[in-house]
Amino acid sequence: MNVVPPEFIDEVMRTGAMALASERHRLGTAAPRNAANWPKFSTWQLVCEEILDTEHESHWLDDVVAELGRRGFTAAQIQAMRRFAWRTAGWLNYELMLWDWCNLDESDIRRALQRQLELGIVSAPEYEASLRLVEHPEFCVE
């Protein structure tokens, strides 16, 4: 059974918690509280917040979107990074039942990509291209 099929990812891109936070940010109704030491979070750790097996309050994800914006990421880049994270860390967390509720980041994305390569889910060129995105999330585009 595919827990994270493409249709699920498409739905999360439209209606997931980060999608709602991004929409609040776009509309100017976001209520970030800056409740965390955001500079300690890697970019991928921020993007993966919605993938954790934890439900965050809306202000938390408002903070995440605001922090990604402060780091220079556009709404389109954030969307593309979210999709990439769901295909990798989301696959690892749900499809392979890692069930991490505390922290997912670039190391988990790399681990997912390695496992996807071993299983033949991604080709060697796709694997290499994806590793470059892990190192340079600013190149994520849909």
N, C-alpha and C positions, 0 to 999 in steps of 0.2 A: 504494500500500500504506500503510495506517495503521500507523505504528510505535507510536503511543501511543493506542490505542483505549480507550474507557471500560472495557472488561473488563480491560485491562492495568492501568489506574489502580486499579480496584477490588482487583485482586490485590496491587498494591504497598501499598495502604492496609492490607491484612491481613497481608502477609508480608514487606514490604520492610524494609530495614535500619533505618529510623526507626521502623517499627512494632515491630520487635524491641526497639529501644532504649526505646521508650515502655513496652513490656510489662515490661522489666527494671526500669525506673524504678517502675512501679506495684507490682511484686512486692518492691521493695527490694533487688534483686540487681544493680543498675547499678553500674558501676565507673568513674565519671568521674575523670579525672586533672587536669582544668583545665589542659590542655596548651597552650592558646592564650590570647591576649589577647581574650577574648570581648566585652568592651565595644566593641572596634573593629569587630565584625561587626554589620551591620544585622540586624534581625529577619528580613527576607526572605532575606538571605544565609545565615543559619542554617538556615532552612527549606529552602532550595535545596541544601544540602549533599548530600542523598541523590540529587539529580538530576544532579550532576556526573558526568562520564565518568571517575570515580575510585572505587575501592573503599576505604572507610575501615575502620580497625580498629574493633571494637565500642565501645571506650572513647571514641573520638572522637564518635560519635553519642550515647553516654551523656552526654557533656559538652554536646552541642547541646541535648538534651532538658532537661537540668538548667538550662542557661542560659535557655531559653525559659520554664521554670517560674519562675526567679528574676525574669524580666521580667513575671510575672503571668499568663501564658497557661495555661489549663486544658488537660487532655488532649484534650477535645473541640475546643477552638479550634485546637490544634496539628494535629489530624487534618484539620480543615477547611482550614487554611492549606496543609497538604501537598497536599491534593487540588487546591486552587486553583493552587498552584505547578506541579504536574504538568500541569495543563490549559494552562498558559501557558508558563512557562520550560521545562518538560519537552517540550512540543510544539516549542518553538523549538530546543532542544538536540538532540532526536532526530528529530522529523519533518522539520524543515528542515535537519538535519545541521550544526548549529553545532559540536557535539562539544566543548563547553567542559569542560575537566577541572580548571579552576583556580578560577573564581569565577562565580557567577550571583547576581543580586540583583534589586531592584525595577526597575532600569533595563531589565533583560532581560525582566521581566514586562511592563513598559509596551511594549517593542518588540514582544513577542509579541502583545499585545492589539491594537496598531496594525496589525500584519500580518493578524491574524485579522479585524479590521474591514474591511480592504481586500479580503480574500478572501471576505467575506460569511459567515464562520464564526460571528461574533458580530454582533448588531444594534447600532445606535448606543446604545439604552438599556442593553443588556448591557455594552457597552464602558464607558459612563459609570459604571455601578454597579461594574464591576470596578476601574476606576481609583480609586474611593473606597475599595475594599478594600485596594488597594496602599498608600494613605495611612493607612488605619486597619485594620490586620490584626486588631485586637481584635474587629471586627465580623464576622469570618469565622465562619460557623456551617454545619453540615450539616443 
